[in-house]
């Protein structure tokens, strides 16, 4: 793997009781802050805080519940950590509340489809992640049919980039949404063709951590990261920061 540029590591901090791999581990504020601090010490460049699970079939939670989970943690992280804090949310009210506290990035699994979210991000002029997810967590696994998965994702993302750019959002990161309404084979195809997303002229984030890449090509997280970085990913969103940092440091 040729690391042509520094790859940023985004450490995942789920303050949820029901996320698919670490639900319930960091719902206590002190434990969440301690874990985020450790991820930064291990090499995380960004901490991504999420208060609502986006696993397949996850039920939505109320605005107040998400704020109750996220805001106290964000307030502490802003004071105690020197790295940017990203907020994993599709709710514009949560985004705005966290940006007011000093959050630096919004990571929207719904791909900035909500005009109110676009308005908030434009107001604060922060980077935003546009992720591809067909439908919602309740319905996304019903959308696994693509004629050409990469071509269709590129067209979706191209349209979203044009839309949000015209409304004042100019710092855009794209995420093809590995595992969100895609089969294992489709995830693999996205990774080996990731370089094709460069024509969209945005940094590319991938989130292969602890996801299933089953089928003819079976990959673990580090193998998926290898493919993604070799083909142009500039940010990797992961749970196991220490292992990923050590792994990436073996490539120059």
Secondary structure as UniProt FT lines:
FT   STRAND          8..14
FT   TURN            20..24
FT   HELIX           29..42
FT   STRAND          46..50
FT   TURN            56..57
FT   HELIX           63..80
FT   STRAND          84..88
FT   HELIX           92..101
FT   STRAND          105..108
FT   TURN            109..110
FT   HELIX           115..124
FT   STRAND          127..131
FT   TURN            137..139
FT   HELIX           140..142
FT   HELIX           149..166
FT   TURN            167..168
FT   STRAND          172..175
FT   TURN            178..179
FT   HELIX           184..192
FT   HELIX           194..200
FT   STRAND          203..206
FT   TURN            209..210
FT   HELIX           221..230
FT   TURN            231..232
FT   STRAND          235..238
FT   HELIX           241..248
FT   TURN            249..250
//
